[in-house]
Amino acid sequence: MFLENLLMALKAIWANKMRSMLTTLGIVIGTAAVIAVVSIVQGFSQVITQEVQNLGANTIIVEPFRPPGKEGDKLGKIVLTWEDGQAVMRTCPSVTVATPIVQHFGEVKFGEERSQYQVIGVQPVFQDVRNYYVDLGRFFGALDETGKTNACVIGHGVLTDLKLPENPVGKDLRVEGRTCHIIGVMEPKGQLLGQELDKFVMIPFGTAVSLWGHDVEENTAFLVRSRTPELVDQAADEIENTLRVRHRLRADQPSDFKVSTQKEFLKSFTKFANGVTYVVAGVVSIALLVGGIGIMNIMLVSVTERTREIGVRKAVGARRSHILAQFVIEAITLALVGGIIGMAMGIGVGALAAKLIPNWPGFFVPLWALALAFGFSSAVGLFFGIYPAAKASRLDPIESLRYE
């Protein structure tokens, strides 16, 4: 019965191709817009999520921070030093390792080539904390840190910018006037939203402090790693308590530092991305509503045009449920055809838009979006097809046979 009704619906749609196409236009446009927007937003979201996960789910960032408002102004000078980081490692049982990070832009020169880069001071454990490793050569060792050597590790982007040889290990760079020996090149990271992730020079933390002075030492951020991803929140609480005690902050004073976890960032970003998706999908669903009204209208016309056909079917034994099912299936089929065309168009538009938007990371169509579009199209067909189908099923067979 279902297959028979489905074939009849497809024949009716094919017999009135232009009318069917115009009827489903609202469904096509609405579905295409939803899929295109979702694919673009989710593509961006997926890249950000991947980047955050690459940092490690158990990575915590601690940095100096002055809270906004009067309470923040009353805190006086904001100071966060590596001694704070070492205290965190000693007193927080959920913390396994930490590294200080100090950075600022400086001139880097090789031969006659020069450019401004972010120069970052870190310790040897940076690779493990950041989950980011050297691709060529080696990273800093304990001797580089304690001896404050003039070693440096560069990002892949520096190679091409300064026209360094393919293997630059052993070459010398001038970093803010100091000659630094290249000992390694980090893994290539590429770009994110037009921002180069490979253009930096790293030097040992001790070297950076001796180069930049006491002020930089008092504004040290640090990356912390908890023992397991499950202990991230507990580790963050322990760090908060330890630093508040060290900084002698009263209970009514805000913290003069900020503790951020990847989990919090990811949660906030996912909330934002989903919010954008839901708002746009809600606005675009108006087009689906208009499409549904169009389907109901055309189904009412179809019932009128096929009154004699309904009368004949009832005369040969068709029940009300058979007529009801026939027109409901036809309405759902009409909406689904529009939905499927809209999904195909949405994927194409999403891919094209992701390529045309400068530096956009890509597009991604989640299965739930396709399933939602498919289900919503079916629901629109069912909701707006039920009234015309009910009207058709209630027709009197004798009156229908007399209909001209």
Salt bridges, closest charged atoms under 4 A:
GLU71 OE2 - LYS74 NZ 3.61
ASP84 OD1 - ARG246 NE 2.68
ASP84 OD2 - HIS247 NE2 3.19
GLU107 OE2 - ARG114 NH1 3.53
GLU113 OE2 - LYS163 NZ 3.64
ASP135 OD2 - HIS156 NE2 3.38
ASP144 OD2 - ARG138 NH1 2.95
ASP161 OD2 - LYS199 NZ 3.22
ASP172 OD1 - HIS181 ND1 2.91
GLU176 OE2 - HIS104 NE2 3.35
GLU217 OE1 - HIS214 ND1 3.52
GLU218 OE1 - LYS77 NZ 2.74
GLU218 OE2 - HIS214 NE2 2.94
ASP233 OD2 - LYS263 NZ 3.09
ASP252 OD1 - ARG250 NE 3.18
ASP256 OD1 - HIS247 ND1 2.80
GLU305 OE2 - ARG19 NH1 3.13
GLU309 OE1 - ARG306 NE 3.22
GLU330 OE2 - ARG306 NH1 2.90
GLU399 OE2 - ARG402 NH1 3.74
